[in-house]
């Protein structure tokens, strides 16, 4: 399964299949994972930065809940922040 899950004003979320050469990352090759990409340029004020920080903290806190997407990591690129779920 691959494709778009959603798009917002400052981010988009896609599903990709994990490609792994080993299982040390906790995912088997072919496992679907979601990436939320947030444009760094869209954070034009401190409130935008704090909103992203709150979202990451909330996902991490709620991650064990069966009805909430499981948060795995945050990755920083040159132009985007990626949330791996």
N, C-alpha and C positions, 0 to 999 in steps of 0.2 A: 504494500500500500504506500503510495506516495502522492503528494499533492498539497494544495493549500487548505489550511484549516480555518484561517480567518485573517482579516486585514483591518487595522485600525488607522487612526490618524497619524500615529507615530511608530507603528510597528506592524509586522506581519508574522504569521505563524505557519510553518510548513511541517509536513510529516515526511521523513526520509527513512530509508532502510539503513541500519547500522552496517558498516563494513569494517570488520575487525580481523586482525591477523592473530589475535589471542583473546582470551577471555578475562584478562586482568582488569578491564574497564567495567566489568559487571554486565556487559551486553553480549549476547551471542550474535554472530554475523546473521544479518537478515531481520533482526528485531526492529520493529518500527519505533522511531524516536521522534519527538517533536522539538523543533527549534523555534524560539521566538526571537526575531531579530528586531532590535530597537535602534533606530538611527540616532547616533550621538548628536548630530546637528540639530535634532528636534528638541534637545534639552536646552532651551534658550534662557532659562532662569533657574534659580536654586530650587524652586518648587517642583520643577520637572525632574531634576536630579533626585530630590527627596522622594518623589512618587515612585521612581524606578527602584530606589533603595527599599522602600516600604513593600513593594510588590515582591522583591526577592526575599526579604525577611519573612513575609507572610507565607509564600510558597514553601520556604524551608521549614517553617514552624508547622504548617498544616500537611506537609508531605506524607506522613504516615497514614493520614485519614483515607479510608477506602473510596470516598466520593470526591476527592480532590486529586488533580493531576500530581504525579510524583515528580518533585524537583530533584535534579541531579547535580547541576553545576552552572556556573556563570563563566562565559568566555568573553574576552575583550579583543575586538578587532580594531583596525585603524579607524573605521567609520561606523561600526556597529557594536552593540553589546548583544550577546547571544545567551539566551536562557535555554538550557538543555532539560527537557522534561520527558 
